[in-house]
Amino acid sequence: MRAVREDFEAELVEFTGADNHAHLNVNLPPKVAVSRLANSLKACPHTGSARSSPT
């Protein structure tokens, strides 16, 4: 997740969640679409989302 955050020049303000979901409070530069960041985080193998998402 750190690499994704650095790639998007994002600042992680707060992170909470449970086994099956997460809540992130993130500051993004205006040039970054929230959907692009979300898709990149979902694809990150360390988040577990890629393994548990239905296909």
N, C-alpha and C positions, 0 to 999 in steps of 0.2 A: 504494500500500500504506500510505503514511503516513496518508491520510485514513481508511482502514478502521481502522487501529490507534487513531487518535484517537477515532473514533466509538464503539469498543468499550472505550475506556479501558484498552487493552492495552499492556504493556511488552514490546518485542522484546528478548530476552536474547541470542539467538544465531541466525544465519541461515547455512545452508550448503546446497549442492545442486549439481545438474548441469543440463544443457540441458533434460531432460525431467521433472525433479522437484525439490522443495525440502524442506529440513528446517528447521523453525522451532521455537525454544524460546521460548515466550511466557508471560508472567504475565498472567492474566485475573482480573478481579474475580469473586466467586462468582455474581453475578447473570447472567453471560454464559455461554451454552451454547457449548461448543467447536464444535459442528456449525454454529451460526450464523456464527461467525467464519470457519470453513473455507469455507462457501458464499459468503460475501462476498468472500473472497480469490480464490476461483475465478472469480467474476464480474468481478473487477477487470481492465480491459483491459491494464494495464501488466504483469501477471504472465504473460500469454501463455496461461494455462490456458484461457481462454474460447475462444481460437482453435484450440487443439489437442485439446480434449476431444471424444471421439466423441459423436454424437447418436443 
